[in-house]
């Protein structure tokens, strides 16, 4: 049977780092500057700003989902470890 080695302290550190990254991502100003004039170039710049804003939102969502996933792994591991220890200890 294979052994799975999980270090809770490393998982906690990774979760903390991701939470910091999420805060930094949320702090990015995604409001496009006011455009003056018109034409195809201005339209393309507005489209780029829209894509950037969408990208920032999706990256933030991805980070949030990764944090939740890692927190669930942590909780599951701790529960499974406690249950296994209880069976070995005869509880």
Helices and strands as residue ranges (DSSP letters): H 8-26, H 40-88
